[in-house]
Amino acid sequence: MTHAIPSSRASARLFRSAAALAAMLLAAAATAAAQGIAVREAWVREAAAGRAVTGAFLILANPGDKPVALVRGAASVGDTLELHEMVRDNGMMKMSPVQRIEVPAKGETALRPGGLHLMIFGLKKPLVPGDTVRLTLTFDDGSRVQVAAPVRAMQQMMP
């Protein structure tokens, strides 16, 4: 069996393509950093047995001088990600989607169980503690932030 060895010209092309990709990724990260949006304490709740839906929770921090809003997202493990909130209505807790989640200038917004949070629908596989879910969060200014969120057991609802 013979193996083809790439020519130096092909290797140079491959290297330039890899370098261009790396530059694009760094530029995207720099854009998010320039916007100042930071995410911390991200985690995803393990899904109940037989359910194809779960919640994601995190803290959004905005050290900038202008408010920013989370307007959409995506999750590596699901078909759709929606922004949601829990509110008390006539003595009952009610969950409903929201169009945006505001993060005030020089402030934070916590997405926690029982309040604002993210819902992941159409899970592609069961999630177990120790798994990692990749979230892509998109803000109204066009910036995006990539987040790696560990899966926690249902018993660990609070951080």
VEXTIKE-313506 format. One record per residue: z, y, x of N, C-alpha, C, O in turn; residue number from 1. Coordinates in Angstrom, 3 decimals. Example, Ala and Ser with C-alpha at 12.3 -4.5 7.8 and 13.67 -1.06 7.14 Angstrom:
<<7.800,-5.690,13.190>,<7.800,-4.500,12.300>,<7.800,-3.300,13.200>,<8.465,-3.319,14.236>,1>
<<7.080,-2.250,12.850>,<7.140,-1.060,13.670>,<7.870,0.030,12.900>,<8.039,1.138,13.409>,2>
***
This chain:
<<0.000,-1.162,0.846>,<0.000,0.000,0.000>,<0.000,1.228,0.893>,<0.750,1.309,1.867>,1>
<<-0.846,2.174,0.549>,<-0.905,3.413,1.313>,<-0.300,4.539,0.490>,<-0.352,4.525,-0.740>,2>
<<0.259,5.489,1.166>,<0.869,6.648,0.508>,<0.127,7.893,0.947>,<-0.161,8.079,2.130>,3>
<<-0.175,8.731,-0.008>,<-0.834,9.994,0.317>,<0.208,10.967,0.850>,<1.291,11.104,0.282>,4>
<<-0.113,11.612,1.899>,<0.752,12.637,2.476>,<0.121,13.973,2.148>,<-1.039,14.206,2.486>,5>
<<0.859,14.852,1.497>,<0.267,16.123,1.113>,<-0.155,16.931,2.327>,<0.520,16.937,3.357>,6>
<<-1.281,17.611,2.187>,<-1.752,18.467,3.268>,<-0.802,19.643,3.417>,<-0.006,19.935,2.524>,7>
<<-0.897,20.302,4.541>,<-0.031,21.459,4.751>,<-0.387,22.560,3.758>,<0.479,23.341,3.367>,8>
<<-1.654,22.630,3.345>,<-2.057,23.622,2.354>,<-1.401,23.318,0.999>,<-0.906,24.224,0.329>,9>
<<-1.402,22.045,0.602>,<-0.767,21.644,-0.659>,<0.734,21.870,-0.584>,<1.347,22.317,-1.553>,10>
<<1.324,21.565,0.555>,<2.762,21.786,0.721>,<3.099,23.266,0.620>,<4.111,23.632,0.024>,11>
<<2.274,24.108,1.188>,<2.499,25.549,1.134>,<2.397,26.052,-0.303>,<3.185,26.896,-0.730>,12>
<<1.406,25.521,-1.057>,<1.270,25.901,-2.465>,<2.501,25.490,-3.267>,<3.011,26.257,-4.084>,13>
<<2.965,24.274,-3.021>,<4.147,23.769,-3.711>,<5.364,24.631,-3.369>,<6.155,24.973,-4.249>,14>
<<5.507,24.975,-2.102>,<6.627,25.808,-1.675>,<6.565,27.173,-2.341>,<7.589,27.682,-2.794>,15>
<<5.358,27.787,-2.410>,<5.215,29.101,-3.059>,<5.552,29.012,-4.546>,<6.188,29.912,-5.096>,16>
<<5.127,27.930,-5.196>,<5.444,27.756,-6.624>,<6.949,27.627,-6.825>,<7.512,28.225,-7.742>,17>
<<7.599,26.846,-5.964>,<9.050,26.678,-6.062>,<9.759,28.007,-5.787>,<10.738,28.341,-6.455>,18>
<<9.273,28.752,-4.820>,<9.869,30.044,-4.488>,<9.689,31.028,-5.641>,<10.601,31.794,-5.950>,19>
<<8.512,31.010,-6.281>,<8.267,31.900,-7.417>,<9.194,31.548,-8.570>,<9.739,32.437,-9.224>,20>
<<9.376,30.248,-8.824>,<10.274,29.820,-9.886>,<11.713,30.264,-9.588>,<12.412,30.764,-10.468>,21>
<<12.134,30.076,-8.355>,<13.481,30.497,-7.959>,<13.650,32.003,-8.125>,<14.705,32.459,-8.567>,22>
<<12.635,32.777,-7.779>,<12.702,34.231,-7.928>,<12.816,34.619,-9.396>,<13.562,35.536,-9.740>,23>
<<12.072,33.920,-10.275>,<12.151,34.206,-11.707>,<13.544,33.902,-12.242>,<14.087,34.678,-13.029>,24>
<<14.129,32.776,-11.824>,<15.465,32.415,-12.279>,<16.506,33.425,-11.784>,<17.415,33.804,-12.523>,25>
<<16.360,33.853,-10.536>,<17.280,34.858,-10.007>,<17.131,36.188,-10.735>,<18.123,36.873,-10.987>,26>
<<15.905,36.554,-11.073>,<15.677,37.803,-11.807>,<16.313,37.730,-13.188>,<16.907,38.703,-13.652>,27>
<<16.191,36.575,-13.848>,<16.811,36.411,-15.163>,<18.324,36.516,-15.056>,<18.967,37.154,-15.889>,28>
<<18.891,35.893,-14.033>,<20.338,35.966,-13.832>,<20.763,37.393,-13.511>,<21.804,37.853,-13.980>,29>
<<19.965,38.091,-12.715>,<20.274,39.477,-12.371>,<20.199,40.366,-13.600>,<21.001,41.288,-13.749>,30>
<<19.227,40.096,-14.494>,<19.123,40.874,-15.725>,<20.381,40.700,-16.558>,<20.948,41.678,-17.047>,31>
<<20.820,39.455,-16.722>,<22.035,39.205,-17.494>,<23.232,39.878,-16.828>,<24.074,40.469,-17.504>,32>
<<23.302,39.785,-15.512>,<24.420,40.408,-14.795>,<24.366,41.927,-14.926>,<25.398,42.580,-15.078>,33>
<<23.150,42.489,-14.865>,<23.011,43.935,-14.988>,<23.463,44.401,-16.365>,<24.032,45.484,-16.496>,34>
<<23.218,43.602,-17.381>,<23.658,43.928,-18.731>,<25.173,43.810,-18.826>,<25.792,44.400,-19.711>,35>
<<25.760,43.062,-17.930>,<27.204,42.961,-17.886>,<27.818,41.919,-18.798>,<29.042,41.791,-18.822>,36>
<<27.034,41.174,-19.545>,<27.600,40.186,-20.448>,<28.135,39.014,-19.627>,<27.422,38.422,-18.817>,37>
<<29.378,38.702,-19.852>,<30.005,37.565,-19.177>,<30.554,36.625,-20.244>,<31.023,37.061,-21.295>,38>
<<30.488,35.344,-19.956>,<31.003,34.334,-20.874>,<32.057,33.535,-20.136>,<31.855,33.125,-18.993>,39>
<<33.187,33.318,-20.801>,<34.225,32.489,-20.196>,<34.872,31.622,-21.274>,<34.720,31.858,-22.472>,40>
<<35.590,30.622,-20.805>,<36.317,29.689,-21.671>,<35.424,29.037,-22.726>,<35.848,28.821,-23.862>,41>
<<34.185,28.728,-22.340>,<33.253,28.076,-23.270>,<33.587,26.591,-23.400>,<33.897,25.926,-22.412>,42>
<<33.521,26.083,-24.630>,<33.707,24.654,-24.873>,<33.077,24.282,-26.210>,<32.863,25.129,-27.076>,43>
<<32.789,22.995,-26.352>,<32.192,22.463,-27.570>,<33.111,21.369,-28.091>,<33.612,20.543,-27.328>,44>
<<33.326,21.376,-29.406>,<34.176,20.365,-30.026>,<33.381,19.068,-30.180>,<32.214,19.086,-30.571>,45>
<<34.021,17.959,-29.873>,<33.385,16.663,-30.100>,<33.101,16.542,-31.592>,<33.903,16.993,-32.410>,46>
<<31.976,15.942,-31.954>,<31.604,15.814,-33.364>,<32.378,14.671,-34.011>,<32.646,13.646,-33.384>,47>
<<32.729,14.868,-35.266>,<33.379,13.796,-36.023>,<32.413,12.615,-36.128>,<31.196,12.803,-36.154>,48>
<<32.948,11.418,-36.187>,<32.123,10.205,-36.246>,<31.107,10.309,-37.378>,<31.448,10.629,-38.517>,49>
<<29.854,10.032,-37.036>,<28.793,10.030,-38.024>,<28.269,11.401,-38.417>,<27.383,11.496,-39.266>,50>
<<28.794,12.464,-37.823>,<28.351,13.820,-38.159>,<27.396,14.330,-37.098>,<27.602,14.092,-35.908>,51>
<<26.354,15.031,-37.519>,<25.360,15.580,-36.598>,<25.532,17.085,-36.449>,<24.560,17.817,-36.263>,52>
<<26.788,17.541,-36.534>,<27.090,18.961,-36.433>,<28.415,19.138,-35.692>,<29.318,18.308,-35.795>,53>
<<28.509,20.233,-34.946>,<29.754,20.549,-34.248>,<29.827,22.046,-33.998>,<28.889,22.783,-34.303>,54>
<<30.942,22.486,-33.445>,<31.143,23.901,-33.168>,<31.264,24.174,-31.678>,<31.678,23.312,-30.903>,55>
<<30.894,25.389,-31.293>,<31.037,25.848,-29.909>,<31.856,27.141,-29.933>,<31.747,27.951,-30.853>,56>
<<32.676,27.307,-28.895>,<33.633,28.408,-28.858>,<33.634,29.013,-27.456>,<33.416,28.301,-26.475>,57>
<<33.878,30.317,-27.354>,<33.839,31.004,-26.063>,<34.323,32.430,-26.221>,<34.606,32.887,-27.328>,58>
<<34.415,33.119,-25.114>,<34.746,34.538,-25.120>,<33.580,35.287,-24.487>,<33.119,34.942,-23.399>,59>
<<33.110,36.321,-25.190>,<32.049,37.197,-24.687>,<32.701,38.484,-24.202>,<33.463,39.113,-24.937>,60>
<<32.406,38.874,-22.977>,<32.959,40.109,-22.412>,<31.824,41.064,-22.068>,<30.814,40.668,-21.487>,61>
<<32.008,42.329,-22.435>,<30.999,43.357,-22.198>,<31.635,44.523,-21.457>,<32.239,45.391,-22.087>,62>
<<31.513,44.565,-20.127>,<32.088,45.682,-19.386>,<31.214,46.942,-19.423>,<31.582,47.973,-18.860>,63>
<<30.059,46.854,-20.087>,<29.128,47.977,-20.139>,<29.584,49.110,-21.047>,<30.592,49.003,-21.745>,64>
<<28.816,50.202,-21.019>,<29.139,51.395,-21.799>,<28.559,51.372,-23.207>,<28.849,52.265,-24.004>,65>
<<27.744,50.369,-23.529>,<27.130,50.280,-24.850>,<27.495,48.949,-25.501>,<27.580,47.927,-24.819>,66>
<<27.710,48.955,-26.812>,<27.963,47.679,-27.491>,<26.715,46.803,-27.432>,<25.591,47.300,-27.364>,67>
<<26.933,45.505,-27.460>,<25.852,44.521,-27.439>,<26.185,43.493,-28.514>,<27.356,43.260,-28.816>,68>
<<25.155,42.878,-29.089>,<25.398,41.869,-30.118>,<24.683,40.571,-29.760>,<23.527,40.578,-29.336>,69>
<<25.385,39.470,-29.936>,<24.782,38.146,-29.845>,<23.978,37.957,-31.125>,<24.506,38.120,-32.225>,70>
<<22.680,37.609,-30.979>,<21.830,37.505,-32.164>,<21.249,36.107,-32.384>,<20.813,35.790,-33.491>,71>
<<21.237,35.280,-31.357>,<20.760,33.901,-31.531>,<21.105,33.096,-30.301>,<21.555,33.626,-29.285>,72>
<<20.880,31.791,-30.422>,<21.150,30.913,-29.296>,<20.476,29.575,-29.475>,<19.842,29.304,-30.496>,73>
<<20.624,28.751,-28.469>,<20.093,27.393,-28.483>,<21.077,26.512,-27.727>,<21.799,26.971,-26.842>,74>
<<21.086,25.235,-28.098>,<21.960,24.265,-27.436>,<21.123,23.077,-26.992>,<20.221,22.636,-27.704>,75>
<<21.429,22.567,-25.814>,<20.665,21.452,-25.244>,<20.796,20.172,-26.049>,<19.978,19.265,-25.894>,76>
<<21.802,20.077,-26.902>,<22.090,18.819,-27.603>,<21.746,18.845,-29.089>,<21.942,17.844,-29.778>,77>
<<21.240,19.963,-29.595>,<21.000,20.062,-31.028>,<19.678,20.704,-31.368>,<19.009,21.291,-30.518>,78>
<<19.314,20.578,-32.641>,<18.077,21.174,-33.124>,<18.200,22.678,-33.306>,<17.284,23.425,-32.964>,79>
<<19.338,23.128,-33.848>,<19.526,24.560,-34.081>,<20.953,24.980,-33.745>,<21.888,24.182,-33.798>,80>
<<21.087,26.245,-33.402>,<22.393,26.852,-33.162>,<22.469,28.078,-34.057>,<21.567,28.916,-34.043>,81>
<<23.545,28.190,-34.840>,<23.722,29.327,-35.736>,<25.029,30.042,-35.415>,<25.991,29.441,-34.936>,82>
<<25.033,31.342,-35.693>,<26.231,32.158,-35.558>,<26.980,32.068,-36.885>,<26.374,32.232,-37.944>,83>
<<28.295,31.808,-36.844>,<29.077,31.623,-38.067>,<30.423,32.330,-37.979>,<30.869,32.735,-36.905>,84>
<<31.053,32.465,-39.139>,<32.425,32.961,-39.207>,<33.163,32.253,-40.331>,<32.568,31.830,-41.322>,85>
<<34.463,32.137,-40.156>,<35.355,31.628,-41.199>,<36.107,32.841,-41.743>,<36.622,33.658,-40.980>,86>
<<36.164,32.947,-43.068>,<36.913,34.027,-43.703>,<37.712,33.463,-44.870>,<37.313,32.479,-45.494>,87>
<<38.831,34.091,-45.153>,<39.647,33.691,-46.298>,<39.090,34.399,-47.531>,<38.967,35.623,-47.559>,88>
<<38.754,33.605,-48.550>,<38.197,34.129,-49.792>,<38.938,33.496,-50.962>,<38.829,32.292,-51.190>,89>
<<39.696,34.311,-51.711>,<40.501,33.812,-52.830>,<41.424,32.673,-52.403>,<41.567,31.678,-53.113>,90>
<<42.045,32.829,-51.244>,<42.991,31.836,-50.765>,<42.370,30.616,-50.109>,<43.097,29.722,-49.675>,91>
<<41.065,30.553,-50.025>,<40.362,29.413,-49.412>,<39.607,29.893,-48.178>,<39.076,31.003,-48.148>,92>
<<39.569,29.041,-47.168>,<38.766,29.351,-45.986>,<37.313,28.993,-46.284>,<37.017,27.913,-46.795>,93>
<<36.425,29.906,-45.961>,<35.007,29.728,-46.240>,<34.209,30.008,-44.974>,<34.435,31.014,-44.301>,94>
<<33.270,29.112,-44.649>,<32.421,29.305,-43.478>,<31.055,29.780,-43.948>,<30.498,29.256,-44.914>,95>
<<30.518,30.788,-43.245>,<29.187,31.267,-43.582>,<28.487,31.801,-42.336>,<29.136,32.256,-41.394>,96>
<<27.146,31.739,-42.342>,<26.397,32.274,-41.200>,<26.460,33.799,-41.161>,<26.616,34.455,-42.191>,97>
<<26.336,34.346,-39.963>,<26.242,35.794,-39.765>,<24.990,36.081,-38.952>,<24.508,35.221,-38.215>,98>
<<24.472,37.279,-39.088>,<23.243,37.663,-38.390>,<23.485,38.023,-36.923>,<22.604,37.859,-36.079>,99>
<<24.691,38.517,-36.634>,<24.993,38.983,-35.273>,<26.494,38.960,-35.047>,<27.292,39.024,-35.982>,100>
<<26.845,38.868,-33.781>,<28.249,38.939,-33.387>,<28.367,40.075,-32.390>,<27.845,40.000,-31.278>,101>
<<29.054,41.120,-32.797>,<29.185,42.334,-31.980>,<30.170,42.134,-30.837>,<31.215,41.503,-30.991>,102>
<<29.804,42.692,-29.681>,<30.698,42.732,-28.525>,<30.815,44.204,-28.145>,<29.848,44.787,-27.654>,103>
<<31.979,44.816,-28.361>,<32.106,46.258,-28.134>,<31.957,46.635,-26.663>,<32.199,45.826,-25.767>,104>
<<31.556,47.874,-26.441>,<31.492,48.403,-25.073>,<32.869,48.293,-24.438>,<33.881,48.617,-25.061>,105>
<<32.897,47.842,-23.215>,<34.139,47.675,-22.458>,<35.150,46.816,-23.217>,<36.357,47.046,-23.139>,106>
<<34.639,45.823,-23.953>,<35.526,44.989,-24.749>,<35.099,43.532,-24.763>,<34.174,43.124,-24.060>,107>
<<35.798,42.763,-25.582>,<35.554,41.326,-25.696>,<35.521,40.916,-27.156>,<36.093,41.573,-28.026>,108>
<<34.834,39.811,-27.396>,<34.845,39.169,-28.707>,<35.082,37.687,-28.472>,<34.348,37.039,-27.726>,109>
<<36.120,37.156,-29.120>,<36.460,35.741,-28.973>,<35.838,34.948,-30.119>,<35.966,35.323,-31.284>,110>
<<35.179,33.875,-29.785>,<34.652,32.926,-30.762>,<35.577,31.726,-30.707>,<35.572,30.971,-29.735>,111>
<<36.380,31.553,-31.766>,<37.450,30.562,-31.797>,<37.424,29.790,-33.114>,<36.862,30.268,-34.100>,112>
<<38.028,28.601,-33.137>,<38.171,27.878,-34.409>,<38.890,28.771,-35.428>,<39.871,29.436,-35.094>,113>
<<38.398,28.780,-36.662>,<39.006,29.579,-37.707>,<38.512,31.006,-37.771>,<38.983,31.771,-38.612>,114>
<<37.582,31.395,-36.918>,<37.042,32.759,-36.907>,<35.556,32.714,-36.604>,<34.840,31.828,-37.070>,115>
<<35.101,33.682,-35.815>,<33.716,33.656,-35.353>,<33.513,32.436,-34.458>,<34.402,32.072,-33.688>,116>
<<32.344,31.805,-34.561>,<32.054,30.640,-33.728>,<30.558,30.332,-33.805>,<29.824,30.973,-34.557>,117>
<<30.119,29.361,-33.031>,<28.738,28.894,-33.048>,<28.710,27.504,-33.655>,<29.588,26.689,-33.372>,118>
<<27.718,27.221,-34.483>,<27.540,25.887,-35.050>,<26.262,25.278,-34.480>,<25.208,25.914,-34.462>,119>
<<26.375,24.044,-34.019>,<25.227,23.307,-33.503>,<24.880,22.235,-34.529>,<25.699,21.366,-34.831>,120>
<<23.662,22.301,-35.063>,<23.203,21.354,-36.081>,<22.153,20.417,-35.495>,<21.445,20.767,-34.551>,121>
<<22.065,19.218,-36.073>,<21.054,18.250,-35.649>,<21.330,17.688,-34.273>,<20.435,17.623,-33.430>,122>
<<22.579,17.277,-34.040>,<22.920,16.699,-32.734>,<21.987,15.531,-32.419>,<21.721,14.688,-33.275>,123>
<<21.506,15.495,-31.204>,<20.568,14.455,-30.774>,<21.272,13.178,-30.348>,<20.656,12.116,-30.263>,124>
<<22.584,13.290,-30.076>,<23.380,12.128,-29.681>,<24.845,12.461,-29.917>,<25.213,13.634,-29.987>,125>
<<25.687,11.434,-30.038>,<27.121,11.720,-30.181>,<27.655,12.416,-28.918>,<27.254,12.087,-27.802>,126>
<<28.542,13.357,-29.108>,<29.166,14.051,-27.976>,<30.549,13.472,-27.756>,<31.301,13.245,-28.704>,127>
<<30.874,13.238,-26.501>,<32.190,12.719,-26.152>,<32.830,13.637,-25.124>,<32.128,14.284,-24.347>,128>
<<34.167,13.698,-25.112>,<34.842,14.527,-24.121>,<34.342,14.202,-22.714>,<34.197,13.040,-22.334>,129>
<<34.089,15.254,-21.966>,<33.550,15.102,-20.617>,<32.071,15.422,-20.540>,<31.573,15.756,-19.465>,130>
<<31.343,15.327,-21.673>,<29.941,15.742,-21.695>,<29.882,17.250,-21.459>,<30.877,17.954,-21.628>,131>
<<28.711,17.734,-21.068>,<28.485,19.162,-20.911>,<27.293,19.565,-21.768>,<26.256,18.903,-21.758>,132>
<<27.451,20.643,-22.499>,<26.395,21.182,-23.348>,<25.907,22.482,-22.723>,<26.705,23.356,-22.386>,133>
<<24.601,22.601,-22.570>,<24.015,23.842,-22.060>,<23.667,24.738,-23.252>,<22.920,24.343,-24.147>,134>
<<24.221,25.940,-23.243>,<23.948,26.926,-24.284>,<23.132,28.066,-23.696>,<23.374,28.493,-22.567>,135>
<<22.180,28.551,-24.452>,<21.438,29.759,-24.096>,<21.750,30.784,-25.171>,<21.446,30.567,-26.344>,136>
<<22.352,31.893,-24.781>,<22.752,32.944,-25.711>,<21.819,34.140,-25.532>,<21.584,34.582,-24.407>,137>
<<21.291,34.659,-26.629>,<20.364,35.782,-26.594>,<20.997,36.969,-27.309>,<21.540,36.833,-28.405>,138>
<<20.920,38.136,-26.669>,<21.550,39.344,-27.170>,<20.508,40.335,-27.674>,<19.324,40.218,-27.357>,139>
<<20.954,41.310,-28.458>,<20.029,42.249,-29.090>,<19.303,43.147,-28.098>,<18.301,43.767,-28.455>,140>
<<19.782,43.231,-26.872>,<19.083,44.016,-25.854>,<18.045,43.178,-25.104>,<17.419,43.666,-24.162>,141>
<<17.858,41.917,-25.517>,<16.879,41.037,-24.888>,<17.433,40.191,-23.757>,<16.747,39.297,-23.262>,142>
<<18.652,40.454,-23.345>,<19.220,39.664,-22.252>,<19.604,38.272,-22.752>,<19.864,38.064,-23.937>,143>
<<19.630,37.339,-21.822>,<20.030,35.965,-22.115>,<21.053,35.527,-21.085>,<21.021,35.935,-19.924>,144>
<<21.960,34.684,-21.548>,<22.968,34.122,-20.655>,<22.980,32.613,-20.857>,<23.008,32.130,-21.989>,145>
<<22.958,31.877,-19.761>,<23.058,30.420,-19.774>,<24.518,30.051,-19.554>,<25.192,30.624,-18.698>,146>
<<25.000,29.087,-20.339>,<26.397,28.682,-20.269>,<26.476,27.162,-20.254>,<25.766,26.495,-21.007>,147>
<<27.334,26.613,-19.403>,<27.629,25.179,-19.413>,<29.003,25.018,-20.055>,<30.007,25.486,-19.518>,148>
<<29.037,24.349,-21.213>,<30.281,24.219,-21.971>,<30.706,22.754,-22.036>,<29.946,21.918,-22.524>,149>
<<31.903,22.428,-21.554>,<32.376,21.045,-21.638>,<32.739,20.674,-23.078>,<33.131,21.529,-23.872>,150>
<<32.601,19.398,-23.394>,<32.983,18.891,-24.712>,<34.464,18.509,-24.646>,<34.912,17.852,-23.706>,151>
<<35.214,18.939,-25.674>,<36.637,18.624,-25.781>,<36.872,17.730,-26.996>,<36.137,17.780,-27.983>,152>
<<37.902,16.925,-26.894>,<38.307,16.081,-28.010>,<38.786,16.952,-29.163>,<39.268,18.064,-28.951>,153>
<<38.652,16.446,-30.373>,<39.098,17.207,-31.545>,<40.554,17.611,-31.457>,<40.932,18.666,-31.967>,154>
<<41.380,16.796,-30.820>,<42.804,17.109,-30.691>,<43.035,18.303,-29.798>,<44.126,18.871,-29.824>,155>
<<42.051,18.715,-29.002>,<42.181,19.855,-28.091>,<41.480,21.067,-28.668>,<40.704,21.712,-27.963>,156>
<<41.723,21.395,-29.910>,<40.994,22.479,-30.570>,<41.220,23.831,-29.913>,<40.290,24.636,-29.871>,157>
<<42.378,24.110,-29.413>,<42.637,25.416,-28.804>,<42.605,25.261,-27.287>,<43.023,24.233,-26.754>,158>
<<42.103,26.297,-26.586>,<42.018,26.205,-25.111>,<43.376,26.200,-24.446>,<43.463,26.128,-23.220>,159>
***
